[in-house]
Amino acid sequence: MPERNLSPMTMFARMAAEHRPAMAFRGRTARDFAAWKRKALPAVLATLGDRPGRVPPRPELVAEHEHDGLVKQRWTIDVGRHISAVCLVNRPRGLAREEKRPALLCWHGHGRFGKEPVMGNDSSPELRASIQGCNYSYGHQMAKAGFVTFAIDWMGKGDRDDSKKPHHLRHMGEADWCNPLYLHATMFGTTPLAMNVAQGMVATDFACTLPNVDPKRLGVMGLSGGGTMTLWSALCDARFKAAEIICYSDLWAAFGIRDINYCGMQVAPGLYKLVDLPDLQGLLAPKPLLVDIGAYDSCFRVETAMACYRQLEKIYGAAGAADRLELDLFPREHAWGGNKSVAFFRKHLM
């Protein structure tokens, strides 16, 4: 008789150990890949639930200033029914009004500051520490390299964090809103992933109207939870021609079940039943993809992060797109490597 177990966590660990996703990629050839993607991608996207419709952004410029050789703008835009967002835009100083540049949507990771450090807000010791700890200011640094960059908060972070409003749910304190918002969304038949992706698409609609943005040369990048958003944005929005997933490569049995390193912002019902994370990333092929992995990352351990990447290599190879996949394996903790980003996006967008 098998040993009895009273631990729910042990139960899920054992389930994960024996689980084989139904639509994991097992092919070898371009024909195998094409048949797999035709079948798997619609099933994967269906796990998001109902997809919110797009709305006109109705942009309002709040402020414009210069910082470190960049022109920085703060806009308020509508991103969905009943919901708006602050959109930060960085562009190199001195561009002619009609000079077109590639643009990058820069998703932030978890953290109470949301998009601010990503876009280079270093106005307090706390923000400076956030930037230094994760090399977090890729929205600032990529603008310094000549791109236009833009960013909004996902729901529950930055300007859209209800715990910052003293008349709202005082008892939540610094709680992570990802899980309550997931419960709310699923009650309506959708997910925060679907809602955040749709809101990012509206922000991209807006960015494409800016005079210095070339709407045919768009990329997307993000760290950690921003890597989640980068992956799903690139899957759902064909306008993104290249993507950089930063420190969001691993196996769900490891970072999810073992380490509980995920939340309601990152999951969709039934997703792991269909695919593991390397399969989900592989569905991007043949889109150019740069993957950053920290050798000392304590959130996504290098052993299983590299196992994810090796499987991803097989998928891109089968798709005939091995030359469009790159790895930045760098000797840091959970952070942006930044070693290949400029060259990667210049290659594929410029």
N, C-alpha and C positions, 0 to 999 in steps of 0.2 A: 504494500500500500504506500503511495507516495507521501512524503512528509507534508504535513499540513502547514499552511502559511496564513498568517493573520495580517500581513503588511500589504496595503494596496500598492505601495511603491514597488515592492518586490514583484507583485503580480504584473504590473505594467512592464517592469524590466524583463521578466520572463516572456511576456507577450512580444516585446520588441526583439528579443533574441531569436525567436522562432518565426518572426514575421518576414514575408517576402512581398514587397509591393507588387500589385497585380500588373502594373504597366511599366515596371522597371525596364530600361533598355537592355536588351540581350543580343542585339544584332551586331553585324560586322561591316556591312556594305552600305553604300549610299542608298540603294533601294530599300534595305532594311530600315535605315534612318527615316527616309521619306514616309514609308508606310507607318512607322511608329509615331512620328510627329503628327500625321493626319489623324490618327486615332487618339493619341494621348493628350494633345494640346486642348482640344475642345472639352474633354473630360476634366482636365485639370482646371481650366478656366471656369467650368460650371460649379466647382466647389466654392467659388467666391460668393455664390448666391446672387441675388438680384443686383444688377449693375446700375447705379444711379445715373440718371441722364445728365448731360452737360448743360450748363447755364451760361448766359452772357456774363463775362467777368465784371462789367461796369467799373473799370478802373478809376481810382482816385489817387493822384499823386499827393502824398503827405509831406514829404521832405526830400531834398537833394543836397548832398554835400560832398566834399572831396576828402579822401583819406588815403595816405600812402600811395599816391599816384593813380588812384582810382576815383571814378565818379560813382557815388553810391546813392541809390534811390530807395525810398520806402513807399510802397503802394498799399492801398487796401483794395481788395478785389472780392467779388462773390465767387465762390467755388462750388456751390450746390444750393439746392432749395433750403432756406432757413440757415445757411452757414456761409460765413466769409472768412477771409484769411489775410494776414499781412504778407506781402510778397516783397522780398528784398532783391534788388538787382544791382550787380556790380559790372562796370565796364571800364576798360582802360581809358585814362584821361587823354584827350587830344584827338579822339576819333572824329572824322568828318561826319556830318549828320547822317548821310546816306551810306557810309562805309559799313559793309556787311561783315559780320564775324560769326563763326560757329558759336553756339550757345549750349551751356551745360545746366541741366537741372541737378541741383546738389541737395540730396536728401540728408537730413541729420540723423544721428543715432539717439538712443535713449539718453535722457539727461534733462534736467529742469530748464536749461537755457534754450533748448530747441535749436532753431536755425542760426541763432545769433553768433556763436563762436565759429561756426562753419563759414559764415560770410564775413568773418574778420572783425567782429565786435570785440575789442580788447579793452573796453573802457573801465573795467574793474579788476581787482586782483583775482576774483573768482573766475571771471571769464578768461583772463590771461592764463590761469592755471589749467583751465579746461583745454585751451588751445595747445599749451605746451605738453600736457600729458598725453594727448592723442595725436599730435600733429594735425589738429582738428580743422584748421582754417582752409580747407581745400577750395571752398567757394571764393576765398580771397586770393589764394595763391594761383589758382587757375586763371583768374581775371588778370593778375599781374603777368601771366604768361601769354595774354592776348585774347582770351576767350571772354564772351559775355556769360556771366553766371547768374542764376536766379534760384530762389528757395522760398518755400513756405514751411510752416510747422505741420506735422501730422497732428490729428486730433488728440488733444490731451497734453500737448507739449507746448512750451514757449508761450506765445501770445494766446494760445487756445487751451491753456491749462486752467480749468475751473477752480482749482485749489488756490489760485492767485486772486480770486475774487472773494473778498471777505464775507459777502452775503450768500455764498454758495457752499453748502456742505462743509462747514468748518471742521467736522470730525474727520474728513478725509486727509487733512494735513498734507504731507508730501507723498501720499499714496500714488501708486502707478495707476493711471486712468485706463491703461490698455485693457485690463480685464473687465471692469464694469462696462466700458464702451463695447466690448465684444458681446457681453450678455445683452445689452440693449439692442445692438445691431442684429443679432441672430433672432431676436423676438420679431423683427420686421422682415426676416428672410434674407438678410444680407450679412456682411462682415465689415469690420473696420478696414480690412485690406481693400475690399471693393470700393469703399467710400473714399479712402485716402488716395487710391490710384485714380479714381474719377476726379477728385479734387486737384490732384497733380496734373491731370490732363487739361483742366480748365486753366490752371496757372501757365501751362505750356501754350495753350491758345493765346493767352494774354502776352506772353513773352514773344510769341511770333509776330505780334503787331508792333513791337519796338523797332525804331528806325535802324538800329545797328545789329539786329538779329537776322541771320539768314535761316529761314524756316526749313530749308532743305538740308541743313547741317546741324543736327541736334544730337547731343549725347546726354547721358545720365550717369550719376555716380553717387555713392553713399557708403558710410561706415556703419557696420553692425546692423541695428534696426534699419538704418539707411541703406544697407546692403540688401535687406529684405525688400524695401521699397524700390530700390533700383532694379532688382530682378523682376518684380511684378510689373513695374512701369514699362520695362523693356519688352516683357511678354505681351502686354496689353496695348501698347501704343507703338505702331509701326513707324512713327516719325523719328524715333530714337534710332540712330544709325550705329551707335557704339555704346558700350556700357562698361563701367568699372565697379565691380562688387568688392567691397573692402571689408575684410574680416567677417564674412558671412558665408563660410564654406565649412561643411562638417557633415556628419551623418545624424539623422534625427534620433536614432537610438542612443547616440552619444550625447549631443548637446541638448537635446530635448528631454528624453526620458531619463537618462543618467544624471545630467547636470541641471535639469530644470531651467535651462538658459533660454527660455522663450516665453511668450506672453500672448494675450489675445490679439495684439496688433499683427502678429506674425503668422497666424494659423488660419486655416479654412477647414470646415468639417469634411472629414473623409479624405483629406489630401494625402496623408501618409498611407492610407489604404491603396492608393494608386501609384505613388512615386516617392522616392527618397530625394533628398536635396540635390545630389549630383544629376539626377534625371531632370529635375525642375530647371536647373541651370542649363542642362544640355538642350532643352527645348528652345533656347535662344539661338542655337546654331541655325544658319551660318553667320549670324550677326557677330561682329568683332566684340570680343570680351576680354577684359583684363581683370585678373583675380589677384587680390592682395591677401597674403597670409602672413601673420606675425609668428615668427619662430618661437616666441615666448608668450604667446597669447594664452591667458588663463580663462578666457571665455569660450574660445573655440580651439581646443588643444591641437597642437600641430600634427600629432599622429593621425587622428581621424580627419582633420582638415585636409591633409595631404592625401588620405585615402579617397576623400570626396573629389579632390582635383584629379587624381589618377583616373577615376571613373569618367570624369568630365572630359579628360583627354581622349579617352576611347570613343566617346560620343562625337566629339568634334572631328576626330579622325575618320570615323565612319561616315560622317556628313560631308567629307571632303573639304573641311574647313580648318584643318590643323594649324594652318598659318594665320588664322584669325583669333587664336586663343593664346594669351600670354599670362605668365605668372610673375608676380613680384613677391618673392619670399624674402622677408627682411628681418633683421635681428632686433625686434622690439616687441613690446606688449601689444595690447589691443589698440591699434592706431592705424593711421593712413601711412602706407609706405612712401608713396609720392615719388618713387624712383623712376617709374616708367610712364606716369600719367600724361605728362605733357607730350612726349614723343608719340604715345599711343593715340591720343585724340588728334594730334596734328596729322598723323598718318591717315587716320580714317575719316576725319572731318575737314581737313584743310587741303 
